Amino acid sequence: MIYLDEAASAPPRREVLEAMWPHMTAHFANPASRHDPGLEAERAVKDARRRVAHQLGARPAEIVFTSGGTESDNTAVKGIALAEPRGRHVLISAVEHPAVLESADWLGRMGFTVERLPVDAEGVVTAETLHSALREDTTLVSVQSANGEVGTVQDIAALSAVAAEYGVPFHTDAVQAAGAMPLRVKDLGVQALSLAGHKLGTPKGVGVLYMDRRTRFEPLIHGGGQQRGHRSGTEDAAGAVGMATALESAARADVVEWRRRRDDFIAEVQETVPGARLTGSENQRLPGHASFLFAGRSGESLLLDLQQQGVWCSSGSACAAGSSEPSPVLSAMGFSPDEAQTAVRFTFGADVSAEDLRRTVEALRA
């Protein structure tokens, strides 16, 4: 099997599972308990929080462990908008993950004015577009760091600088970008950032929300006051340790070589597969992402053909699986519904070999 669907979920990393195992077995106690086993679990969570903060250039107190990217996005978008007193106007990009889109739509039902920032043909939100949409009563801007369907990377530092001119908090969904590009929050200029562990090699159900300590937000989950009241609920020591280990492991990837294999794969597909058309930015894209439209082919039928040859990929976001509607991302980029139905994406980690990618091209040509 050649697995090229890591934008949906990456294979668990062995070192991550080994780091988690003691906290799923011997060190199982509740981190809130004051006996020795509980204190051991608490130390593990604190150490993991410190390690995650180090990877993001943040303070440990600004790291909130969650159940995944969806919860992190919901907490940031809803929490900041509800707590910010300046107004009830929210800006998000038109190509956001459903966790952001649906959170913003919920705010719309609560009386907020929600605007979707348009993108160009490569899926990019420009600083000029954002500047023209900002208002005195804008409470939040949310733009993803990278798109999971077409791989386009946004210039978050430039966009957040525009929002900062108005004093507007900026959130970025960095779920797809983690491990593929630097995510130092001060360099990005963001007040909130979301991550999901299963894109980096943890089991599903682990996530992180960075929230700048000076940013007002209303917690999504209330209860026993864990994590300084930012996210109540018994803390998952194993998940926290796994997240820290996965971020550290991903930081060691050879991104230059990763990009080279991606570029070679894209070039070979374009040169040898009739009707193949790259989507997303040609230059500003994730190192392990290649997405195409295949003229005259149904994306779903092509996926079935590839599966029969041992290649596993997808036609778009796994979070929209089962939908018969054309991709909102491709629609926002100006593609017709018929064109969007031909989409296939290939997403792979730094460990996928050039030979696997060569065999994938052969499968596409078959």
C-alpha positions as CSV (number, residue, x, y, z in Angstrom):
1,M,0.0,0.0,0.0
2,I,1.2,3.5,-0.8
3,Y,-0.6,5.9,1.6
4,L,-0.9,9.4,0.2
5,D,-3.7,10.8,2.4
6,E,-1.8,12.4,5.3
7,A,-3.8,15.6,5.1
8,A,-6.6,13.5,6.4
9,S,-4.6,11.6,9.0
10,A,-0.9,10.6,9.3
11,P,0.3,7.2,10.4
12,P,1.0,7.1,14.1
13,R,4.7,7.6,14.9
14,R,6.4,4.8,16.8
15,E,8.3,7.2,19.1
16,V,5.0,9.0,19.9
17,L,3.2,5.8,20.8
18,E,6.2,4.7,23.0
19,A,6.2,8.0,24.8
20,M,2.4,7.8,25.4
21,W,2.4,4.2,26.6
22,P,3.5,4.6,30.2
23,H,0.8,7.2,30.7
24,M,-1.8,4.9,29.3
25,T,-0.7,2.0,31.6
26,A,1.4,2.5,34.8
27,H,0.9,6.3,35.2
28,F,-2.9,6.3,34.7
29,A,-3.9,8.5,37.6
30,N,-5.9,11.7,37.3
31,P,-3.5,14.7,37.1
32,A,-5.8,16.6,39.5
33,S,-5.4,14.0,42.3
34,R,-3.0,15.0,45.1
35,H,-1.5,11.5,45.8
36,D,1.8,10.4,44.2
37,P,0.4,8.8,41.1
38,G,-1.7,11.9,40.4
39,L,1.3,14.2,40.9
40,E,3.3,12.1,38.5
41,A,0.5,12.5,35.9
42,E,0.4,16.3,36.6
43,R,4.2,16.5,36.1
44,A,3.8,14.8,32.7
45,V,1.2,17.3,31.6
46,K,3.2,20.3,32.7
47,D,6.3,19.0,31.0
48,A,4.4,18.4,27.8
49,R,2.9,21.9,27.9
50,R,6.4,23.3,28.3
51,R,7.7,21.3,25.3
52,V,4.8,22.4,23.1
53,A,5.2,26.0,24.1
54,H,8.9,25.8,23.2
55,Q,8.1,24.5,19.7
56,L,5.7,27.4,19.2
57,G,7.8,30.1,20.9
58,A,5.0,30.6,23.4
59,R,4.6,30.5,27.2
60,P,3.4,27.3,28.8
61,A,0.4,29.1,30.3
62,E,-0.7,29.9,26.7
63,I,-1.0,26.3,25.7
64,V,-4.4,24.5,26.1
65,F,-4.7,20.8,25.3
66,T,-7.9,19.9,23.5
67,S,-9.5,16.9,21.8
68,G,-8.3,18.0,18.3
69,G,-8.3,20.7,15.7
70,T,-12.0,21.1,15.5
71,E,-12.4,21.9,19.2
72,S,-9.4,24.2,19.0
73,D,-10.9,26.1,16.1
74,N,-14.4,26.3,17.8
75,T,-12.8,27.6,21.0
76,A,-10.8,30.3,19.3
77,V,-13.5,31.5,16.9
78,K,-16.4,31.4,19.2
79,G,-14.5,32.2,22.4
80,I,-12.7,35.3,21.1
81,A,-15.7,36.7,19.3
82,L,-18.0,36.3,22.4
83,A,-15.4,37.9,24.7
84,E,-14.3,40.8,22.6
85,P,-16.2,43.9,23.5
86,R,-15.4,46.1,20.5
87,G,-18.2,44.8,18.2
88,R,-19.9,41.9,16.4
89,H,-18.1,41.6,13.0
90,V,-16.1,38.5,12.1
91,L,-13.9,37.9,9.1
92,I,-12.9,34.5,7.9
93,S,-11.5,33.3,4.6
94,A,-13.7,31.6,2.1
95,V,-11.5,28.5,2.1
96,E,-11.4,27.7,5.8
97,H,-11.9,24.2,7.3
98,P,-15.5,23.4,8.2
99,A,-14.6,23.8,11.9
100,V,-14.0,27.5,11.3
101,L,-16.8,28.0,8.7
102,E,-19.4,26.4,10.9
103,S,-18.2,28.2,14.1
104,A,-18.5,31.5,12.2
105,D,-22.0,30.5,10.9
106,W,-23.0,29.8,14.5
107,L,-21.9,33.3,15.5
108,G,-24.0,34.6,12.6
109,R,-27.0,32.9,14.1
110,M,-26.1,34.6,17.4
111,G,-26.3,38.0,15.8
112,F,-22.8,38.6,14.5
113,T,-22.1,39.8,11.0
114,V,-19.8,37.3,9.4
115,E,-18.0,38.0,6.1
116,R,-16.0,35.5,4.1
117,L,-12.8,37.0,2.5
118,P,-12.5,36.1,-1.2
119,V,-9.4,34.3,-2.5
120,D,-7.6,34.5,-5.8
121,A,-7.3,31.6,-8.3
122,E,-4.5,30.0,-6.2
123,G,-6.5,30.2,-3.0
124,V,-4.6,33.2,-1.5
125,V,-6.1,35.9,0.7
126,T,-4.2,39.1,0.0
127,A,-3.4,41.8,2.5
128,E,-5.3,44.3,0.4
129,T,-8.4,42.2,0.5
130,L,-8.2,41.9,4.3
131,H,-7.5,45.6,4.7
132,S,-10.5,46.6,2.7
133,A,-12.8,44.3,4.7
134,L,-11.7,45.4,8.2
135,R,-14.1,47.7,10.2
136,E,-13.9,49.5,13.5
137,D,-16.3,46.9,15.0
138,T,-14.4,43.8,13.7
139,T,-13.8,41.4,16.6
140,L,-11.8,38.6,15.0
141,V,-10.0,37.6,11.8
142,S,-9.4,33.9,11.1
143,V,-7.4,32.7,8.2
144,Q,-5.8,29.3,7.9
145,S,-2.1,28.9,7.6
146,A,-2.4,26.3,4.8
147,N,-5.2,24.7,2.9
148,G,-5.7,21.0,3.3
149,E,-7.4,20.5,-0.2
150,V,-5.0,22.4,-2.5
151,G,-2.0,23.0,-0.3
152,T,-1.8,26.8,-0.6
153,V,0.2,28.5,2.2
154,Q,-1.0,31.9,3.3
155,D,1.2,34.8,4.3
156,I,-0.1,34.9,7.9
157,A,2.5,37.3,9.1
158,A,1.5,39.9,6.5
159,L,-2.2,39.3,7.2
160,S,-1.9,39.5,11.0
161,A,0.0,42.8,10.6
162,V,-3.0,44.3,8.8
163,A,-5.3,43.1,11.6
164,A,-2.9,44.5,14.2
165,E,-3.3,48.0,12.7
166,Y,-6.9,47.8,13.8
167,G,-6.2,46.0,17.1
168,V,-8.2,43.0,15.9
169,P,-7.3,39.5,17.3
170,F,-6.0,37.1,14.7
171,H,-6.6,33.3,14.7
172,T,-5.0,30.8,12.4
173,D,-5.9,27.2,11.8
174,A,-2.5,25.7,11.5
175,V,-3.6,22.1,11.5
176,Q,-2.3,21.3,8.0
177,A,0.9,23.5,8.4
178,A,2.2,21.9,11.5
179,G,5.4,20.0,10.9
180,A,5.7,21.4,7.4
181,M,6.6,25.0,8.1
182,P,7.7,27.2,11.1
183,L,4.9,28.1,13.5
184,R,6.6,30.5,15.9
185,V,3.6,32.5,17.1
186,K,5.5,35.8,17.6
187,D,6.8,35.6,14.1
188,L,3.3,34.9,12.8
189,G,1.9,37.7,14.9
190,V,-1.2,35.7,15.8
191,Q,-3.2,35.7,19.1
192,A,-4.6,32.2,18.6
193,L,-3.4,29.1,16.7
194,S,-5.0,25.6,16.4
195,L,-3.2,22.2,15.9
196,A,-4.3,18.6,15.6
197,G,-2.1,15.7,16.7
198,H,-3.3,13.1,14.3
199,K,-1.8,15.1,11.4
200,L,1.6,14.7,13.0
201,G,1.5,11.1,14.1
202,T,-0.5,11.0,17.4
203,P,-3.6,8.9,17.8
204,K,-6.8,10.8,17.0
205,G,-8.4,12.9,19.7
206,V,-5.4,15.1,20.6
207,G,-5.1,18.8,19.9
208,V,-3.6,22.1,21.0
209,L,-4.9,25.7,21.2
210,Y,-2.4,28.5,21.6
211,M,-4.1,31.5,23.1
212,D,-2.1,34.7,23.8
213,R,-2.4,35.4,27.5
214,R,-3.6,39.0,26.8
215,T,-6.4,37.9,24.5
216,R,-9.9,37.8,26.0
217,F,-11.8,34.6,25.2
218,E,-14.8,32.7,26.6
219,P,-14.0,29.0,27.3
220,L,-16.0,26.5,25.2
221,I,-16.0,23.9,27.9
222,H,-16.9,24.7,31.5
223,G,-16.5,22.5,34.6
224,G,-13.8,21.8,37.1
225,G,-11.5,24.6,36.0
226,Q,-8.7,22.5,34.7
227,Q,-6.0,24.2,32.5
228,R,-6.5,27.5,34.4
229,G,-10.2,27.4,33.5
230,H,-9.5,27.6,29.8
231,R,-10.7,24.1,29.1
232,S,-12.3,22.1,31.9
233,G,-12.2,18.3,32.0
234,T,-9.8,15.7,33.2
235,E,-6.5,16.3,31.4
236,D,-5.2,13.6,29.1
237,A,-1.6,13.1,30.2
238,A,-0.9,10.5,27.5
239,G,-2.3,12.8,24.7
240,A,-0.3,15.8,25.9
241,V,2.9,13.8,26.0
242,G,2.1,12.4,22.5
243,M,1.5,15.9,21.1
244,A,4.8,17.2,22.5
245,T,6.7,14.3,21.1
246,A,5.0,14.5,17.7
247,L,5.8,18.2,17.3
248,E,9.5,17.6,18.2
249,S,9.7,14.7,15.8
250,A,8.1,16.7,13.0
251,A,10.6,19.5,13.6
252,R,13.5,17.2,12.6
253,A,12.1,16.6,9.0
254,D,14.3,17.4,6.0
255,V,11.9,19.9,4.5
256,V,14.3,20.7,1.5
257,E,14.3,17.1,0.4
258,W,10.6,16.8,1.1
259,R,9.9,19.7,-1.2
260,R,12.2,18.3,-3.9
261,R,10.3,15.0,-4.0
262,R,7.0,17.0,-4.2
263,D,8.2,19.1,-7.1
264,D,9.5,16.0,-9.0
265,F,6.2,14.3,-8.5
266,I,4.2,17.3,-9.6
267,A,6.4,17.8,-12.7
268,E,6.1,14.1,-13.7
269,V,2.3,14.1,-13.3
270,Q,2.0,17.2,-15.4
271,E,4.3,15.9,-18.1
272,T,3.0,12.4,-18.4
273,V,-0.7,12.2,-17.3
274,P,-3.0,13.7,-19.9
275,G,-5.4,16.4,-18.6
276,A,-3.6,16.8,-15.3
277,R,-3.9,20.4,-13.9
278,L,-2.3,21.5,-10.7
279,T,-4.5,23.4,-8.2
280,G,-3.3,25.8,-5.5
281,S,-0.2,27.9,-5.5
282,E,2.7,26.6,-7.6
283,N,5.3,28.0,-5.2
284,Q,3.6,28.8,-1.9
285,R,2.4,25.3,-1.1
286,L,2.9,22.6,1.6
287,P,6.0,20.4,1.0
288,G,3.9,17.2,1.0
289,H,0.9,18.3,-1.0
290,A,0.1,17.9,-4.7
291,S,-3.5,18.4,-5.9
292,F,-4.8,18.1,-9.4
293,L,-7.9,18.3,-11.6
294,F,-8.0,15.5,-14.2
295,A,-10.0,16.7,-17.2
296,G,-12.5,14.2,-18.4
297,R,-12.2,12.0,-15.3
298,S,-14.4,11.6,-12.3
299,G,-12.3,12.1,-9.2
300,E,-14.1,9.4,-7.3
301,S,-13.7,6.9,-10.1
302,L,-10.0,7.7,-10.4
303,L,-9.7,7.1,-6.6
304,L,-11.2,3.6,-7.1
305,D,-8.8,2.9,-9.9
306,L,-5.8,4.0,-7.8
307,Q,-7.0,1.9,-4.8
308,Q,-7.0,-1.2,-7.0
309,Q,-3.4,-0.5,-7.7
310,G,-2.5,0.0,-4.0
311,V,-2.5,3.8,-3.9
312,W,-4.6,5.5,-1.3
313,C,-5.4,9.2,-1.6
314,S,-8.5,11.4,-1.6
315,S,-10.6,13.8,-3.6
316,G,-10.7,16.5,-1.0
317,S,-11.2,17.2,2.7
318,A,-12.0,14.2,4.8
319,C,-14.2,16.4,6.9
320,A,-16.5,16.8,3.9
321,A,-16.6,13.1,3.0
322,G,-19.9,11.9,1.7
323,S,-21.0,15.2,0.4
324,S,-22.2,15.3,-3.2
325,E,-21.7,19.1,-3.4
326,P,-18.6,20.4,-5.2
327,S,-15.7,21.5,-3.0
328,P,-16.4,24.9,-1.5
329,V,-12.6,25.6,-1.6
330,L,-12.4,24.9,-5.4
331,S,-15.6,26.9,-5.9
332,A,-14.1,29.9,-4.0
333,M,-11.0,29.7,-6.3
334,G,-13.2,30.0,-9.4
335,F,-13.5,26.4,-10.6
336,S,-16.8,25.2,-12.0
337,P,-18.7,22.3,-10.3
338,D,-17.8,20.0,-13.2
339,E,-14.1,20.9,-12.8
340,A,-14.2,20.4,-9.1
341,Q,-15.6,16.9,-9.5
342,T,-12.4,15.8,-11.2
343,A,-10.2,16.8,-8.2
344,V,-7.7,14.4,-6.5
345,R,-5.1,15.2,-3.9
346,F,-2.0,13.4,-2.9
347,T,-0.6,14.3,0.5
348,F,2.4,12.7,2.1
349,G,4.9,13.0,4.9
350,A,8.6,13.5,4.8
351,D,9.2,9.7,5.0
352,V,7.4,8.8,1.8
353,S,9.9,7.7,-0.7
354,A,10.6,8.9,-4.2
355,E,10.0,5.4,-5.4
356,D,6.4,5.4,-3.9
357,L,5.7,8.6,-5.7
358,R,7.1,7.2,-9.0
359,R,4.9,4.2,-8.7
360,T,1.9,6.5,-8.1
361,V,2.6,8.3,-11.4
362,E,2.7,4.9,-13.1
363,A,-0.7,4.1,-11.5
364,L,-2.1,7.4,-12.8
365,R,-0.9,6.6,-16.3
366,A,-2.3,3.1,-16.3
